[in-house]
Structure formats: structure tokens, C-alpha cells
Amino acid sequence: MNKFSQQSYLLLALMGLVLTACGGSGDDNTEPTVSTVSYPAYTAVIALGGDTTTFDASNSGHGFSTPSLNLTADELALHLEGDANFEVSFTTAPNSEHPDQDGLGPVFNNADCNSCHQRDGRNSTPFLAADQNRVKLDSAAGIFLRISKVPAQTCTEGTADNQYCAPIKVPDFGDQLFHRGVLKARPDWQNNAFVGQADVYLSYERHDVIYVDGTVINLKKPIFDVENPYDAPGETKLSANVTSNLLQDDVLMGWRNGMPVFGLGLLEAIPEATILANVDADDSNNDGISGRANWVFDAVKAQQGDNYPVSLGRFGWKANTPSVRVQSLGALRGDIGITNPLFPQESILGTRLHDSYLTRTGFVDTGEDINGEPEASAEFSDSVVFYAETLAVPARRNVDDTQVREGARLFEKLNCTGCHIPSFTTKTAGDIGGLPMSESLKGQTIYPFSDMLLHDMGEGLADGRPDFLADGNEWRTRPLWGIGLTQTVNSQAGFLHDGRAATLEEAILWHGGEALQSTDDFMTLSKDERTQLLAFLMSL
């Protein structure tokens, strides 16, 4: 079997022979007893992305940035065009010298895609120096805040009347908090130049976790303070009279880390029925795991005139977007402030901040270019989407290492596969994101190690904020492919939805809720066994 093989197999290891004891019956004809250990079928799989897999990423800081290996010449050209556009750093409008790059903001989180997805991986976790109690999020932060109002009741079925269970926007702010702004974004810009809707500060709460063998691991939980909102400058949650819409008690906030963007087209090409076959909302098999699907508003279907524009959520930390197209172009408009054919209106359109900005500055920044079109053209948008759909999945490493093989066995034994389902086969026909699917994605056997479903991960990870059908405790199972290269690509990257975990071990220890039994079992392993399980994860 070579490294390109997609076949899985069973490894057998001899664990020793039961030898005839000295004395006793002295029966020299006793046959030695052979004990065998079974390893999971995926133990030695290397090509996690099927034919899209890249095998040259092991020690590279650009290990997530390789085009899928099976693209045609025309597809590769489109991918490379998207790569260049992914790197574009947008500027404030108007920019007469580079009008194709203007339109930033007026409030935003970052000025380009790469800042939230560094080298196509995770962003850097904000660092606090020893003498700092907290740090202000700035241009280096790839983390941002989702915001919404507490719903009057739990939304269980999306309809047009309830906005398909979408999060309820905060009046005059929206559903995402933009901590950065162009020069005159705020009415009080003289004192708050380049500040967005509010200032955001990060601090950490810490506690120790102690293994059965006495090993101590220190865990940190991020705490975010939001202050100085544009609608009440200088105000905080502790102000005597809180007037800002943003700082009201019924405003929910959820912290979000930028995700890796490789392999996304393959995940979208998994047949819907295959994902839904793993739904077990009532835990019918009594394993403590009850994956649920998130059904979300689909902007592509809405644009096409679908009477019920709802699709299965596949992307985002709470599976709140249905396709790479919606995810990518939603971020282009939301995170950066660049309107596009799918999202042609500014995300803060109609707010007092936007109205004031247009009145005060006279800038023509209504989300349209000089021809009345969105700021990003269809060609620009399509190339960025295709780029995200066709980044190669890195191959596994060290699959013959004894530690890795034993770790695979423990991964199965601890029922980590109850959520991190190893493999799927992508569909052979159909569209993704409303457009024809690349041939490179069709019929691939892939190993993402995710069921793409929602799971209750416990109070420790909860943000309390519902998102379509996902409740405040639920998160989508994060694909594990490539996870061992995360800090090779970006040494400052963290794990989990808010970057709190500096290591994979810390990430495991934060797992609660449906994963609590697996976490408890992990904590009872010996130090050598824990090392083996982590070695397996690092091989992915």
C-alpha cells in the first residue's frame, strides 16, 4: 500500500507469547498463545483529503496554503487568482488610485481575509504580558464578538415570520461587534480615531486541572469587557446609568476565533443525507452523545427566489452557515465591510452610526462603487470562494510510529469518534453554494474526523448565545484534519472557539457535556497513554 492509498486496514501486533512455566505439568507440547490488538481502520490512512491531499506540508509554515493536487489548469488559475484576492488589504473609500481595493468599513474587524485566517489557518491568540491584567483588541486580533438580543422564547422551527430563527440583532449595532473603524467612523472620532462600534478588552480567568497521577494543567478562560460604545462614549457595564443599546443586560455576546480554511469544499460535498444519518437528538443508542443538525438561513437560496431559503448548517463554530459561498462572502461583507453580489448592503446599514458617518464625511461609502455595483465584483467574489473550496488537505505524518498507532486505539476506546467521525465519501454530482461543483471534489474518500453536527459541550465552553437552532451550549464538531500542523503554520495559534487552549491537551480538558465521559476517561489514562493519544492527534 503506498501513501496515496485510500484503503484502510487492520494492524495486528504481537503482544507476547505465553511460555511454558518451569515445573508444573512439564507438557512440552503446549502451543504458545498469541494475543492480538486491533487498531482502528483509519490508523494508517495518510491521504486525509483523498486526491486533493498535499504531501509536502509537514514542516512548512504554508502547510495549509497548497492548491488541491487534482485541479485542472483552468481551475488552478482561478484558485491562484483567489489566493491573491484573499491577501488584498482593503482601504477606506474613496481610493482613486486603487478603486478596486476601497470600501473598507466604515467599521470592521480586519482589513483582509488573511488577518483572521493566518496562512489559511487559525489566527494568533492575543497575548498578555506578565504585567498586564488585560489587553485591548486591535489590528492584530483575529478574534471578534458575535452579538444578539435574548430571544423571548426558544426558536425550534424557522419560518419567514421569525427570520428562520436567526439571532436577533442589537438595535443600532447588528449581530457582530466591529471594534475597528476608519478614521472618522464615529461621531466622536477626534477622541476615538480608528475605533469602531466599541472598545473590546481581553483578560483571562485561570484554574488548575489535576490528573489522577497528580499532574497539574493550568487552563485559562477568556473574559471580554466591552466599553466605550459609540452610542454612549465612555460608558461601561459598571456605569451608574447604562444607556447604550450594546451594554444592556439582554445583549448576548459570543467570542469567535478565525478558523482554518482548507478542505472546505470537500466538507460541503459530503451528501446531506450522510450527515443527517448520524443525527441522534434523543440519544437512542444511550452513549451520551446526541448530535443535532442546525438548519439556517441560506442567502444563496434567498437570492435565487427559493420560497423556503433554509439549508443544513455546515460551517462556523455553531454550524450557522450552509456553504463556503455564504461563509466567505458573509465574512467579506461582515468582517471587512466589503459588499459583494451576495451581500450587497453594508452590515450596519440603517444604524445611527452609518447614517452619521455618511452625513459627516460626505464619503460615497454606501456599499456601492462608482457604477452602482457592490464593492467586490462577481469575479473577485467567485475567485475567493473557489480558493477556499479548493485548498488542499495536508497528509498525515508518522503513521508508522508506535505512539501514534496506540493513540489511534485510545482515540477509539475513549469514544472520541462518537462526535469526530473519521471518514465520509463526497457526492459525485450536484452543486455546492448554488454553483456547479469542481470535479476535484467529487467521489473523494476523506477523513475530516467530524460529524458536522451540534453537540452540547457543557457549561465550561458555553457562551449562552443561540444561533439559529443551536443553543448556547452547543458547538459544531470541529474537523481534526490538519490539527497537528496548526502551530507549525502559526506558532501563536490557539484552539477552541475563542483560542483559550494553547495545546491540544488543554482543548481536551475543556470538553464537557456530551464529551464529559471521554474527558473523564482521558484523565484516568497514564501519562504515557495521554502522550500516545496526543501523538495520534498531532499526526492528523
LUMTOR-763177 format. One record per residue (C-alpha): x, z, y; residue in three letters; residue number from 1. Coordinates in steps of 0.25 Angstrom, whole numbers, plus 5000, padded with zeros to 4 digits. Example, Ala and Ser with C-alpha at 12.3 -4.5 7.8 and 13.67 -1.06 7.14 Angstrom:
BEGIN
east | up | north | type | seq
5049 | 5031 | 4982 | ALA | 1
5055 | 5029 | 4996 | SER | 2
END
This chain:
BEGIN
east | up | north | type | seq
5000 | 5000 | 5000 | MET | 1
5006 | 4996 | 5013 | ASN | 2
5003 | 5002 | 5027 | LYS | 3
4993 | 4992 | 5030 | PHE | 4
4984 | 4996 | 5018 | SER | 5
4970 | 5001 | 5021 | GLN | 6
4969 | 5007 | 5007 | GLN | 7
4968 | 5022 | 5005 | SER | 8
4973 | 5028 | 4992 | TYR | 9
4975 | 5042 | 4985 | LEU | 10
4988 | 5048 | 4985 | LEU | 11
4992 | 5057 | 4973 | LEU | 12
5002 | 5068 | 4974 | ALA | 13
5008 | 5075 | 4962 | LEU | 14
5007 | 5090 | 4965 | MET | 15
5016 | 5095 | 4953 | GLY | 16
5015 | 5096 | 4938 | LEU | 17
5010 | 5108 | 4931 | VAL | 18
5022 | 5110 | 4922 | LEU | 19
5022 | 5117 | 4908 | THR | 20
5025 | 5132 | 4910 | ALA | 21
5036 | 5139 | 4903 | CYS | 22
5031 | 5147 | 4891 | GLY | 23
5017 | 5147 | 4888 | GLY | 24
5012 | 5137 | 4878 | SER | 25
5024 | 5128 | 4879 | GLY | 26
5016 | 5116 | 4878 | ASP | 27
5025 | 5105 | 4882 | ASP | 28
5014 | 5094 | 4881 | ASN | 29
5007 | 5099 | 4893 | THR | 30
5005 | 5088 | 4903 | GLU | 31
5008 | 5090 | 4917 | PRO | 32
4996 | 5092 | 4927 | THR | 33
4997 | 5082 | 4939 | VAL | 34
4990 | 5087 | 4951 | SER | 35
4986 | 5077 | 4962 | THR | 36
4982 | 5078 | 4976 | VAL | 37
4972 | 5068 | 4982 | SER | 38
4975 | 5063 | 4996 | TYR | 39
4964 | 5056 | 5005 | PRO | 40
4963 | 5041 | 5005 | ALA | 41
4968 | 5040 | 5019 | TYR | 42
4981 | 5048 | 5017 | THR | 43
4990 | 5036 | 5017 | ALA | 44
4982 | 5026 | 5025 | VAL | 45
4991 | 5020 | 5037 | ILE | 46
4983 | 5009 | 5044 | ALA | 47
4972 | 5018 | 5051 | LEU | 48
4967 | 5006 | 5059 | GLY | 49
4966 | 4996 | 5048 | GLY | 50
4972 | 4983 | 5052 | ASP | 51
4973 | 4988 | 5067 | THR | 52
4983 | 4998 | 5063 | THR | 53
4996 | 4998 | 5070 | THR | 54
5009 | 5003 | 5062 | PHE | 55
5018 | 5005 | 5074 | ASP | 56
5013 | 5017 | 5081 | ALA | 57
5020 | 5029 | 5074 | SER | 58
5030 | 5033 | 5085 | ASN | 59
5024 | 5025 | 5097 | SER | 60
5018 | 5031 | 5110 | GLY | 61
5010 | 5018 | 5109 | HIS | 62
5005 | 5020 | 5095 | GLY | 63
4990 | 5019 | 5099 | PHE | 64
4992 | 5006 | 5108 | SER | 65
4994 | 4995 | 5098 | THR | 66
4984 | 4984 | 5097 | PRO | 67
4977 | 4983 | 5083 | SER | 68
4986 | 4975 | 5074 | LEU | 69
4975 | 4965 | 5069 | ASN | 70
4971 | 4959 | 5083 | LEU | 71
4971 | 4944 | 5085 | THR | 72
4979 | 4938 | 5096 | ALA | 73
4968 | 4938 | 5106 | ASP | 74
4963 | 4952 | 5103 | GLU | 75
4977 | 4957 | 5105 | LEU | 76
4978 | 4950 | 5119 | ALA | 77
4965 | 4957 | 5122 | LEU | 78
4970 | 4970 | 5117 | HIS | 79
4982 | 4969 | 5125 | LEU | 80
4974 | 4966 | 5138 | GLU | 81
4966 | 4978 | 5135 | GLY | 82
4979 | 4986 | 5134 | ASP | 83
4983 | 4982 | 5148 | ALA | 84
4970 | 4985 | 5153 | ASN | 85
4970 | 4999 | 5146 | PHE | 86
4982 | 5002 | 5155 | GLU | 87
4977 | 4998 | 5168 | VAL | 88
4977 | 5009 | 5179 | SER | 89
4965 | 5007 | 5188 | PHE | 90
4966 | 5009 | 5203 | THR | 91
4956 | 5012 | 5214 | THR | 92
4947 | 5001 | 5219 | ALA | 93
4949 | 4992 | 5227 | PRO | 94
4963 | 4987 | 5222 | ASN | 95
4964 | 4973 | 5228 | SER | 96
4978 | 4970 | 5220 | GLU | 97
4972 | 4974 | 5207 | HIS | 98
4957 | 4974 | 5207 | PRO | 99
4956 | 4973 | 5192 | ASP | 100
4962 | 4987 | 5192 | GLN | 101
4954 | 4994 | 5203 | ASP | 102
4941 | 5002 | 5201 | GLY | 103
4947 | 5016 | 5197 | LEU | 104
4937 | 5027 | 5198 | GLY | 105
4934 | 5032 | 5208 | PRO | 106
4934 | 5044 | 5199 | VAL | 107
4941 | 5043 | 5185 | PHE | 108
4949 | 5050 | 5175 | ASN | 109
4961 | 5040 | 5173 | ASN | 110
4965 | 5026 | 5179 | ALA | 111
4968 | 5019 | 5166 | ASP | 112
4964 | 5020 | 5151 | CYS | 113
4978 | 5024 | 5146 | ASN | 114
4978 | 5037 | 5154 | SER | 115
4967 | 5043 | 5145 | CYS | 116
4972 | 5035 | 5133 | HIS | 117
4987 | 5036 | 5134 | GLN | 118
4993 | 5025 | 5126 | ARG | 119
4980 | 5023 | 5119 | ASP | 120
4980 | 5038 | 5114 | GLY | 121
4976 | 5051 | 5120 | ARG | 122
4979 | 5056 | 5134 | ASN | 123
4988 | 5067 | 5137 | SER | 124
4983 | 5081 | 5137 | THR | 125
4984 | 5088 | 5151 | PRO | 126
4996 | 5097 | 5151 | PHE | 127
4996 | 5111 | 5157 | LEU | 128
5010 | 5117 | 5161 | ALA | 129
5013 | 5131 | 5158 | ALA | 130
5010 | 5136 | 5172 | ASP | 131
4997 | 5128 | 5173 | GLN | 132
4983 | 5134 | 5170 | ASN | 133
4976 | 5121 | 5171 | ARG | 134
4979 | 5106 | 5175 | VAL | 135
4971 | 5096 | 5183 | LYS | 136
4967 | 5083 | 5177 | LEU | 137
4974 | 5072 | 5184 | ASP | 138
4978 | 5057 | 5181 | SER | 139
4986 | 5061 | 5168 | ALA | 140
4973 | 5067 | 5162 | ALA | 141
4967 | 5059 | 5151 | GLY | 142
4956 | 5069 | 5149 | ILE | 143
4943 | 5069 | 5156 | PHE | 144
4930 | 5076 | 5156 | LEU | 145
4916 | 5071 | 5152 | ARG | 146
4905 | 5078 | 5159 | ILE | 147
4890 | 5079 | 5158 | SER | 148
4878 | 5088 | 5160 | LYS | 149
4872 | 5097 | 5150 | VAL | 150
4860 | 5089 | 5143 | PRO | 151
4847 | 5096 | 5143 | ALA | 152
4846 | 5094 | 5128 | GLN | 153
4854 | 5089 | 5117 | THR | 154
4852 | 5074 | 5116 | CYS | 155
4850 | 5069 | 5102 | THR | 156
4846 | 5055 | 5103 | GLU | 157
4850 | 5045 | 5114 | GLY | 158
4839 | 5038 | 5122 | THR | 159
4839 | 5030 | 5135 | ALA | 160
4832 | 5042 | 5141 | ASP | 161
4843 | 5052 | 5138 | ASN | 162
4854 | 5042 | 5141 | GLN | 163
4857 | 5041 | 5126 | TYR | 164
4862 | 5056 | 5126 | CYS | 165
4873 | 5052 | 5135 | ALA | 166
4880 | 5064 | 5143 | PRO | 167
4872 | 5068 | 5156 | ILE | 168
4881 | 5064 | 5168 | LYS | 169
4884 | 5074 | 5178 | VAL | 170
4878 | 5071 | 5191 | PRO | 171
4887 | 5064 | 5201 | ASP | 172
4899 | 5065 | 5191 | PHE | 173
4895 | 5057 | 5178 | GLY | 174
4899 | 5060 | 5163 | ASP | 175
4914 | 5060 | 5165 | GLN | 176
4923 | 5068 | 5175 | LEU | 177
4933 | 5060 | 5183 | PHE | 178
4944 | 5069 | 5188 | HIS | 179
4951 | 5058 | 5195 | ARG | 180
4947 | 5049 | 5207 | GLY | 181
4953 | 5038 | 5216 | VAL | 182
4957 | 5043 | 5230 | LEU | 183
4944 | 5044 | 5237 | LYS | 184
4935 | 5047 | 5225 | ALA | 185
4930 | 5060 | 5230 | ARG | 186
4923 | 5063 | 5244 | PRO | 187
4934 | 5074 | 5246 | ASP | 188
4945 | 5065 | 5242 | TRP | 189
4954 | 5070 | 5253 | GLN | 190
4956 | 5083 | 5245 | ASN | 191
4953 | 5077 | 5231 | ASN | 192
4961 | 5063 | 5231 | ALA | 193
4960 | 5057 | 5217 | PHE | 194
4951 | 5068 | 5212 | VAL | 195
4939 | 5063 | 5204 | GLY | 196
4926 | 5070 | 5202 | GLN | 197
4933 | 5083 | 5200 | ALA | 198
4946 | 5090 | 5196 | ASP | 199
4948 | 5094 | 5182 | VAL | 200
4957 | 5105 | 5177 | TYR | 201
4962 | 5108 | 5163 | LEU | 202
4966 | 5121 | 5157 | SER | 203
4967 | 5126 | 5142 | TYR | 204
4962 | 5138 | 5134 | GLU | 205
4971 | 5141 | 5122 | ARG | 206
4969 | 5149 | 5109 | HIS | 207
4976 | 5150 | 5096 | ASP | 208
4972 | 5146 | 5082 | VAL | 209
4979 | 5153 | 5071 | ILE | 210
4980 | 5147 | 5057 | TYR | 211
4979 | 5155 | 5044 | VAL | 212
4994 | 5155 | 5043 | ASP | 213
4996 | 5161 | 5057 | GLY | 214
5000 | 5148 | 5064 | THR | 215
4994 | 5148 | 5079 | VAL | 216
4990 | 5136 | 5086 | ILE | 217
4986 | 5137 | 5101 | ASN | 218
4974 | 5128 | 5105 | LEU | 219
4971 | 5124 | 5119 | LYS | 220
4957 | 5120 | 5125 | LYS | 221
4956 | 5113 | 5138 | PRO | 222
4948 | 5118 | 5149 | ILE | 223
4944 | 5109 | 5160 | PHE | 224
4940 | 5114 | 5174 | ASP | 225
4932 | 5104 | 5183 | VAL | 226
4934 | 5107 | 5198 | GLU | 227
4932 | 5101 | 5212 | ASN | 228
4921 | 5091 | 5209 | PRO | 229
4919 | 5080 | 5219 | TYR | 230
4904 | 5085 | 5222 | ASP | 231
4909 | 5099 | 5225 | ALA | 232
4924 | 5099 | 5229 | PRO | 233
4932 | 5111 | 5225 | GLY | 234
4921 | 5117 | 5216 | GLU | 235
4923 | 5123 | 5203 | THR | 236
4914 | 5129 | 5192 | LYS | 237
4918 | 5142 | 5198 | LEU | 238
4913 | 5139 | 5212 | SER | 239
4903 | 5148 | 5217 | ALA | 240
4893 | 5137 | 5219 | ASN | 241
4895 | 5125 | 5210 | VAL | 242
4888 | 5113 | 5215 | THR | 243
4896 | 5101 | 5209 | SER | 244
4888 | 5094 | 5198 | ASN | 245
4900 | 5094 | 5190 | LEU | 246
4902 | 5109 | 5189 | LEU | 247
4888 | 5113 | 5185 | GLN | 248
4886 | 5121 | 5172 | ASP | 249
4879 | 5110 | 5165 | ASP | 250
4890 | 5100 | 5166 | VAL | 251
4898 | 5098 | 5153 | LEU | 252
4912 | 5093 | 5152 | MET | 253
4920 | 5088 | 5141 | GLY | 254
4935 | 5085 | 5141 | TRP | 255
4939 | 5071 | 5135 | ARG | 256
4953 | 5067 | 5131 | ASN | 257
4957 | 5052 | 5130 | GLY | 258
4957 | 5046 | 5116 | MET | 259
4966 | 5036 | 5109 | PRO | 260
4960 | 5022 | 5110 | VAL | 261
4966 | 5015 | 5097 | PHE | 262
4957 | 5011 | 5086 | GLY | 263
4944 | 5012 | 5093 | LEU | 264
4939 | 4998 | 5089 | GLY | 265
4941 | 5002 | 5075 | LEU | 266
4932 | 5015 | 5077 | LEU | 267
4921 | 5006 | 5084 | GLU | 268
4922 | 4997 | 5072 | ALA | 269
4918 | 5007 | 5062 | ILE | 270
4904 | 5004 | 5057 | PRO | 271
4893 | 5013 | 5064 | GLU | 272
4887 | 5015 | 5050 | ALA | 273
4900 | 5020 | 5044 | THR | 274
4902 | 5031 | 5055 | ILE | 275
4887 | 5035 | 5054 | LEU | 276
4888 | 5037 | 5039 | ALA | 277
4897 | 5049 | 5042 | ASN | 278
4887 | 5056 | 5051 | VAL | 279
4883 | 5069 | 5045 | ASP | 280
4876 | 5076 | 5056 | ALA | 281
4869 | 5086 | 5047 | ASP | 282
4882 | 5089 | 5038 | ASP | 283
4875 | 5084 | 5026 | SER | 284
4887 | 5086 | 5017 | ASN | 285
4890 | 5100 | 5022 | ASN | 286
4904 | 5098 | 5026 | ASP | 287
4902 | 5104 | 5040 | GLY | 288
4904 | 5090 | 5047 | ILE | 289
4893 | 5083 | 5053 | SER | 290
4897 | 5071 | 5061 | GLY | 291
4887 | 5065 | 5071 | ARG | 292
4886 | 5051 | 5078 | ALA | 293
4886 | 5050 | 5093 | ASN | 294
4876 | 5039 | 5098 | TRP | 295
4880 | 5035 | 5112 | VAL | 296
4876 | 5026 | 5123 | PHE | 297
4883 | 5012 | 5122 | ASP | 298
4886 | 5005 | 5135 | ALA | 299
4888 | 4992 | 5127 | VAL | 300
4875 | 4992 | 5121 | LYS | 301
4868 | 4996 | 5134 | ALA | 302
4875 | 4984 | 5141 | GLN | 303
4870 | 4975 | 5130 | GLN | 304
4856 | 4980 | 5132 | GLY | 305
4854 | 4988 | 5120 | ASP | 306
4841 | 4996 | 5120 | ASN | 307
4848 | 5008 | 5114 | TYR | 308
4863 | 5008 | 5118 | PRO | 309
4868 | 5018 | 5109 | VAL | 310
4879 | 5018 | 5099 | SER | 311
4887 | 5026 | 5090 | LEU | 312
4898 | 5034 | 5098 | GLY | 313
4912 | 5032 | 5092 | ARG | 314
4921 | 5035 | 5104 | PHE | 315
4924 | 5046 | 5113 | GLY | 316
4926 | 5061 | 5109 | TRP | 317
4911 | 5062 | 5107 | LYS | 318
4909 | 5048 | 5102 | ALA | 319
4902 | 5045 | 5115 | ASN | 320
4905 | 5030 | 5116 | THR | 321
4901 | 5020 | 5106 | PRO | 322
4912 | 5009 | 5107 | SER | 323
4926 | 5006 | 5112 | VAL | 324
4920 | 4998 | 5123 | ARG | 325
4911 | 5009 | 5129 | VAL | 326
4923 | 5019 | 5127 | GLN | 327
4933 | 5010 | 5134 | SER | 328
4925 | 5005 | 5145 | LEU | 329
4918 | 5018 | 5148 | GLY | 330
4931 | 5024 | 5150 | ALA | 331
4936 | 5013 | 5159 | LEU | 332
4924 | 5016 | 5168 | ARG | 333
4923 | 5031 | 5166 | GLY | 334
4938 | 5036 | 5165 | ASP | 335
4943 | 5026 | 5175 | ILE | 336
4932 | 5021 | 5183 | GLY | 337
4933 | 5006 | 5180 | ILE | 338
4919 | 5000 | 5178 | THR | 339
4918 | 4989 | 5167 | ASN | 340
4908 | 4980 | 5161 | PRO | 341
4902 | 4990 | 5152 | LEU | 342
4902 | 5001 | 5163 | PHE | 343
4901 | 4994 | 5176 | PRO | 344
4897 | 5006 | 5184 | GLN | 345
4906 | 5018 | 5189 | GLU | 346
4905 | 5030 | 5181 | SER | 347
4902 | 5038 | 5194 | ILE | 348
4892 | 5028 | 5200 | LEU | 349
4881 | 5035 | 5208 | GLY | 350
4889 | 5048 | 5209 | THR | 351
4891 | 5054 | 5223 | ARG | 352
4906 | 5053 | 5221 | LEU | 353
4905 | 5038 | 5219 | HIS | 354
4896 | 5035 | 5230 | ASP | 355
4904 | 5043 | 5239 | SER | 356
4917 | 5036 | 5235 | TYR | 357
4911 | 5022 | 5238 | LEU | 358
4906 | 5027 | 5251 | THR | 359
4918 | 5034 | 5256 | ARG | 360
4929 | 5024 | 5251 | THR | 361
4922 | 5010 | 5253 | GLY | 362
4929 | 5006 | 5240 | PHE | 363
4922 | 4996 | 5232 | VAL | 364
4922 | 5004 | 5219 | ASP | 365
4908 | 5003 | 5214 | THR | 366
4914 | 4999 | 5200 | GLY | 367
4913 | 4984 | 5203 | GLU | 368
4925 | 4975 | 5206 | ASP | 369
4924 | 4965 | 5217 | ILE | 370
4916 | 4955 | 5209 | ASN | 371
4905 | 4966 | 5206 | GLY | 372
4910 | 4967 | 5192 | GLU | 373
4915 | 4980 | 5185 | PRO | 374
4929 | 4985 | 5188 | GLU | 375
4934 | 4981 | 5174 | ALA | 376
4932 | 4967 | 5169 | SER | 377
4926 | 4964 | 5156 | ALA | 378
4939 | 4958 | 5152 | GLU | 379
4946 | 4971 | 5155 | PHE | 380
4936 | 4980 | 5148 | SER | 381
4935 | 4971 | 5136 | ASP | 382
4951 | 4972 | 5134 | SER | 383
4951 | 4987 | 5136 | VAL | 384
4940 | 4989 | 5125 | VAL | 385
4947 | 4979 | 5116 | PHE | 386
4960 | 4987 | 5118 | TYR | 387
4954 | 5000 | 5114 | ALA | 388
4947 | 4993 | 5102 | GLU | 389
4960 | 4987 | 5096 | THR | 390
4971 | 4997 | 5098 | LEU | 391
4978 | 4999 | 5084 | ALA | 392
4977 | 5012 | 5076 | VAL | 393
4991 | 5017 | 5073 | PRO | 394
4994 | 5018 | 5058 | ALA | 395
4996 | 5031 | 5051 | ARG | 396
5010 | 5037 | 5049 | ARG | 397
5017 | 5046 | 5038 | ASN | 398
5006 | 5043 | 5027 | VAL | 399
5016 | 5046 | 5016 | ASP | 400
5020 | 5059 | 5022 | ASP | 401
5016 | 5071 | 5012 | THR | 402
5012 | 5079 | 5024 | GLN | 403
5003 | 5068 | 5029 | VAL | 404
4997 | 5066 | 5015 | ARG | 405
4994 | 5081 | 5013 | GLU | 406
4988 | 5081 | 5027 | GLY | 407
4978 | 5070 | 5023 | ALA | 408
4974 | 5078 | 5011 | ARG | 409
4971 | 5090 | 5020 | LEU | 410
4964 | 5082 | 5031 | PHE | 411
4954 | 5078 | 5020 | GLU | 412
4954 | 5092 | 5014 | LYS | 413
4950 | 5099 | 5027 | LEU | 414
4939 | 5088 | 5028 | ASN | 415
4945 | 5083 | 5041 | CYS | 416
4939 | 5069 | 5036 | THR | 417
4925 | 5075 | 5038 | GLY | 418
4926 | 5070 | 5052 | CYS | 419
4939 | 5062 | 5052 | HIS | 420
4934 | 5052 | 5042 | ILE | 421
4946 | 5043 | 5039 | PRO | 422
4942 | 5029 | 5037 | SER | 423
4932 | 5018 | 5041 | PHE | 424
4931 | 5003 | 5040 | THR | 425
4927 | 4995 | 5052 | THR | 426
4916 | 4985 | 5053 | LYS | 427
4918 | 4971 | 5050 | THR | 428
4909 | 4965 | 5061 | ALA | 429
4901 | 4968 | 5073 | GLY | 430
4904 | 4973 | 5088 | ASP | 431
4911 | 4984 | 5094 | ILE | 432
4907 | 4988 | 5108 | GLY | 433
4898 | 4977 | 5109 | GLY | 434
4908 | 4966 | 5107 | LEU | 435
4914 | 4959 | 5094 | PRO | 436
4924 | 4968 | 5086 | MET | 437
4938 | 4963 | 5085 | SER | 438
4942 | 4958 | 5071 | GLU | 439
4953 | 4968 | 5071 | SER | 440
4943 | 4980 | 5070 | LEU | 441
4935 | 4974 | 5058 | LYS | 442
4935 | 4979 | 5044 | GLY | 443
4946 | 4989 | 5046 | GLN | 444
4948 | 5002 | 5038 | THR | 445
4952 | 5012 | 5048 | ILE | 446
4956 | 5027 | 5047 | TYR | 447
4951 | 5034 | 5060 | PRO | 448
4948 | 5047 | 5054 | PHE | 449
4935 | 5049 | 5062 | SER | 450
4921 | 5049 | 5058 | ASP | 451
4917 | 5045 | 5073 | MET | 452
4907 | 5055 | 5073 | LEU | 453
4904 | 5068 | 5081 | LEU | 454
4907 | 5082 | 5076 | HIS | 455
4905 | 5096 | 5081 | ASP | 456
4919 | 5101 | 5083 | MET | 457
4916 | 5115 | 5087 | GLY | 458
4916 | 5123 | 5100 | GLU | 459
4931 | 5123 | 5102 | GLY | 460
4930 | 5108 | 5105 | LEU | 461
4916 | 5107 | 5111 | ALA | 462
4914 | 5102 | 5125 | ASP | 463
4899 | 5105 | 5125 | GLY | 464
4896 | 5091 | 5131 | ARG | 465
4887 | 5082 | 5123 | PRO | 466
4890 | 5067 | 5123 | ASP | 467
4878 | 5058 | 5118 | PHE | 468
4875 | 5065 | 5105 | LEU | 469
4888 | 5072 | 5104 | ALA | 470
4886 | 5087 | 5107 | ASP | 471
4896 | 5096 | 5114 | GLY | 472
4903 | 5100 | 5101 | ASN | 473
4905 | 5086 | 5095 | GLU | 474
4916 | 5076 | 5095 | TRP | 475
4919 | 5063 | 5088 | ARG | 476
4929 | 5064 | 5077 | THR | 477
4942 | 5059 | 5083 | ARG | 478
4949 | 5048 | 5075 | PRO | 479
4962 | 5053 | 5070 | LEU | 480
4969 | 5040 | 5068 | TRP | 481
4982 | 5039 | 5077 | GLY | 482
4981 | 5054 | 5080 | ILE | 483
4995 | 5057 | 5075 | GLY | 484
5001 | 5048 | 5086 | LEU | 485
4993 | 5054 | 5097 | THR | 486
5005 | 5062 | 5103 | GLN | 487
5014 | 5050 | 5100 | THR | 488
5006 | 5042 | 5109 | VAL | 489
5005 | 5053 | 5119 | ASN | 490
5012 | 5066 | 5117 | SER | 491
5003 | 5073 | 5127 | GLN | 492
4990 | 5069 | 5120 | ALA | 493
4981 | 5080 | 5115 | GLY | 494
4970 | 5080 | 5104 | PHE | 495
4955 | 5082 | 5104 | LEU | 496
4945 | 5078 | 5115 | HIS | 497
4952 | 5086 | 5126 | ASP | 498
4966 | 5085 | 5122 | GLY | 499
4967 | 5100 | 5119 | ARG | 500
4974 | 5099 | 5105 | ALA | 501
4989 | 5096 | 5107 | ALA | 502
4991 | 5094 | 5092 | THR | 503
4982 | 5089 | 5080 | LEU | 504
4983 | 5103 | 5075 | GLU | 505
4976 | 5109 | 5087 | GLU | 506
4966 | 5098 | 5086 | ALA | 507
4962 | 5102 | 5072 | ILE | 508
4961 | 5117 | 5076 | LEU | 509
4951 | 5113 | 5087 | TRP | 510
4942 | 5107 | 5077 | HIS | 511
4929 | 5115 | 5075 | GLY | 512
4914 | 5113 | 5072 | GLY | 513
4913 | 5103 | 5061 | GLU | 514
4928 | 5103 | 5059 | ALA | 515
4930 | 5118 | 5059 | LEU | 516
4931 | 5119 | 5043 | GLN | 517
4942 | 5109 | 5043 | SER | 518
4949 | 5116 | 5055 | THR | 519
4948 | 5130 | 5047 | ASP | 520
4953 | 5123 | 5035 | ASP | 521
4965 | 5117 | 5043 | PHE | 522
4968 | 5131 | 5048 | MET | 523
4970 | 5137 | 5034 | THR | 524
4980 | 5126 | 5030 | LEU | 525
4994 | 5130 | 5028 | SER | 526
5004 | 5125 | 5039 | LYS | 527
5009 | 5115 | 5030 | ASP | 528
4995 | 5109 | 5027 | GLU | 529
4992 | 5109 | 5042 | ARG | 530
5004 | 5101 | 5044 | THR | 531
5000 | 5091 | 5034 | GLN | 532
4986 | 5089 | 5040 | LEU | 533
4992 | 5087 | 5053 | LEU | 534
5003 | 5077 | 5047 | ALA | 535
4991 | 5069 | 5042 | PHE | 536
4984 | 5069 | 5056 | LEU | 537
4997 | 5065 | 5062 | MET | 538
4999 | 5053 | 5052 | SER | 539
4986 | 5047 | 5057 | LEU | 540
END
